[in-house]
Structures are given as structure tokens and as C-alpha cells.
Amino acid sequence: VLGQEKMAPGAPVALRVLVRSFSIASSDSTAPPPQPVANADITVRLGRTPGLASVVYTGRTGDDGSADVAFTVPPDLTGRATLIVEAASPDGEEQNRVVHPITIVRSYKLLLSSDKPVYRPGQTLHLRAVALDAVTLRPAAGETITFTVQGPAGYDGVISPVVSDDFGVAFVDIP
């Protein structure tokens, strides 16, 4: 199984699955090289626990023994998860299973802006942040954004968290 170990909720994912047959060499002979398995049934499952993982892809390998797997990660699945790939050959050999731990994490792009480039002592800072989902570029509505201001002489001002609006915008005024 070739693919990434980090995925984003609601994002498309592409994997390559290679199915090969092999035989174990006996003490007096050598084993032939692995051969591609054409038309093997491929099932891909994704979930938090292997026993409860849901099917996200079914298909078959081509003549070269490989399958291009594409699916969308469920939008409500985040954190540690398990990717399970099962392959069964058409001639009835045993089913093979590969289990990969993966991480499903949402990432954001932020734009931080202020009303002017330079402030004088005693002026109020007007800051605004726009947050977008890094994969889909949809607004990060309802997400918590924390503004932190650092200044000279060890000044650190942390403002209480602000929840972004429906457009992914959060703003704060810092005296």
C-alpha cells in the first residue's frame, strides 16, 4: 500500500495498492520472484477501530496487479484512525490484510491583518484573522482563534479565545 499517513476530514485521498503472489522456498530450491495478481478483489476500510471501520472503496486490480484507489475521508472522522486494505485473489487463495495506523487532522490557512502597520504607545490595536480550511478553502466557521501579542521588554498579552463567524473571520481590539 503506497500513500500518505496524514489525511484531512472531507478531503479526497489517493492510494496505490500492489498485489503480488509469492511462494516460500524450500530448503532444496529457490523461490520464484513475486508475480502480479490480476483481478484481485480490493476492499479498503477506514475507521477509529479496525472492527468498526467502514468500507470506503471496493475494486479490482488490473493486469499489472495494481489498483489506483480513490475515496473521500468521512468529514466527521478526526484523530487517530486505522486504514485496512484487504486483497483476495480470484483463484481462491487466502485473503491478505494490511493494517496501517493513520492520522486524520484538519489544517487551516490564516491571514492576520491589522488596521495600520505601526502603532504608538497607548493606541488600540485592531486585529482580524481570516481562517480557511487548507484543503477545501472553505471558511473555518465556529473555530476558536487565540490572539497573542508580544512586545518589547517582555510584554506578552494573551487575549481570551475568539470564535470565528460563518465566514471564518475573528477580530479583537487590544488596548
Residue pairs with C-beta under 8 A, 6 or more apart in sequence:
1 15
1 16
1 17
1 18
1 83
1 85
1 98
1 100
2 15
2 16
2 17
2 18
3 13
3 14
3 15
3 16
3 69
4 13
4 102
5 100
5 101
5 102
5 103
6 102
6 103
6 104
6 105
7 13
7 73
7 102
7 103
7 104
7 105
8 73
8 104
8 105
8 106
8 107
8 133
8 134
8 135
9 73
9 74
9 75
9 76
9 77
9 78
9 104
9 106
10 72
10 73
10 74
10 75
10 135
10 136
11 72
11 73
11 135
11 136
12 70
12 71
12 72
12 73
13 70
13 71
13 72
13 73
14 68
14 69
14 70
15 44
15 68
15 69
15 70
15 85
16 66
16 67
16 68
16 69
17 42
17 44
17 61
17 66
17 67
17 69
17 85
17 87
18 36
18 65
18 66
19 36
19 37
19 40
19 42
19 61
19 65
19 66
19 67
19 87
19 89
19 96
20 34
20 35
20 36
20 37
20 65
21 34
21 35
21 36
21 37
21 89
21 93
22 31
22 34
22 35
23 31
23 32
24 31
25 31
35 65
36 61
36 63
36 64
36 65
36 66
37 61
37 65
37 87
37 89
37 90
38 61
38 62
38 63
38 64
38 65
38 90
39 60
39 61
39 90
40 60
40 61
40 65
40 67
40 87
40 88
40 89
40 90
41 58
41 59
41 60
41 87
41 88
41 90
42 57
42 58
42 59
42 60
42 61
42 67
42 69
42 85
42 86
42 87
43 55
43 57
43 58
43 85
43 86
44 55
44 56
44 57
44 58
44 69
44 71
44 83
44 84
44 85
44 86
45 53
45 54
45 55
45 56
45 83
45 84
45 86
46 53
46 54
46 56
46 71
46 73
46 74
46 77
46 81
46 82
46 83
46 84
47 53
47 54
47 77
47 81
47 82
48 77
48 79
48 80
48 81
48 82
49 82
50 82
50 84
50 99
53 82
53 84
54 74
56 71
56 72
56 73
56 74
57 69
57 70
57 71
59 67
59 69
60 67
61 67
61 87
69 85
73 104
77 104
78 104
78 105
78 106
79 103
79 104
79 105
80 101
80 102
80 103
80 104
81 101
81 102
81 103
81 104
82 99
82 100
82 101
82 102
83 99
83 100
83 101
83 102
84 97
84 98
84 99
84 100
85 97
85 98
85 100
86 95
86 96
86 97
86 98
87 95
87 96
87 97
88 95
88 96
106 133
106 134
107 133
107 134
107 135
108 131
108 132
108 133
108 134
108 140
108 143
109 131
109 132
109 133
109 134
109 137
110 129
110 130
110 131
110 145
111 129
111 130
112 127
112 128
112 129
113 127
113 128
113 129
113 130
114 125
114 126
114 127
114 128
115 126
119 125
124 173
124 174
124 175
125 149
125 173
125 174
125 175
126 171
126 173
127 147
127 171
127 172
127 173
127 174
128 169
128 170
128 171
129 145
129 147
129 164
129 169
129 170
129 171
130 139
130 167
130 168
130 169
131 139
131 140
131 143
131 145
131 164
131 168
131 169
131 170
132 138
132 139
132 140
132 168
133 139
133 140
138 168
139 164
139 166
139 167
139 168
139 169
140 164
140 168
141 164
141 165
141 166
141 167
141 168
142 163
142 164
143 163
143 164
143 168
144 161
144 162
144 163
144 164
145 161
145 162
145 163
145 164
145 170
146 158
146 159
146 160
146 161
146 162
147 158
147 159
147 162
147 172
147 174
148 156
148 157
148 158
148 159
149 155
149 156
149 157
149 158
149 159
149 174
150 156
150 157
151 157
157 174
159 172
159 174
162 170
162 171
162 172
163 170
164 170
